[in-house]
């Protein structure tokens, strides 16, 4: 019984640690992508306006 309890305890802790690591890595990759920002964010609106101005001048 003690062996099974230890296995379940450390198995659960290991799973949570791996899941947290993969989630953090995925979020970092999403932040580093050169995708346009949301129009709802403060700097997203400015980014869209500057893009329209740049397209109008071309």
N, C-alpha and C positions, 0 to 999 in steps of 0.2 A: 504494500500500500504506500509506503514512504517513497519508493522509487517512482511509482506512477504520479504521485503528487509533485515530486521534484521535476519530473519530465514535463508535466503540464504547466507548472509554474514557469520554468525557464523557457519552454517552448512558446508560451504566450508572450513573455517578455521579449524574446528574440523576434517573434513575429511583429510586435509593436515597434521595435527598434528598426527593423528592416522597412516596414511600411512607412514610418516617419522619414527615414532617409530617402526613400524613393519619392515620397511626396515633396520633400524639400528640394530635391534635385529637379523634379518636374517644374516646380514653381520658378526656380532660378532660370531654367531654359525658357519658360514663357516670358519672364521679365526681359531677357536678353534678345528676344526676337524683334526684328525691325518692323513690327506691325503698327498700323495707326492706332492712336489712343482713342479712348471712348469720347464721344461728343459730350458726355455728361461731366467729364472731368474739366477742371479749370484750364489746364494746359492743353487739353484735347481740342477745345474750341479754338484756341489761338493757333494750334497746329493746322487745323482745317482751313482757317482763314488765310494763313500764310501759303498753304498749298494752292488755294484758289487764286491768290495774287500771283504766284509764280506761274500758274498755268495761263493766266490772262496775259502776262507779259511775253510768253513764248509765242 
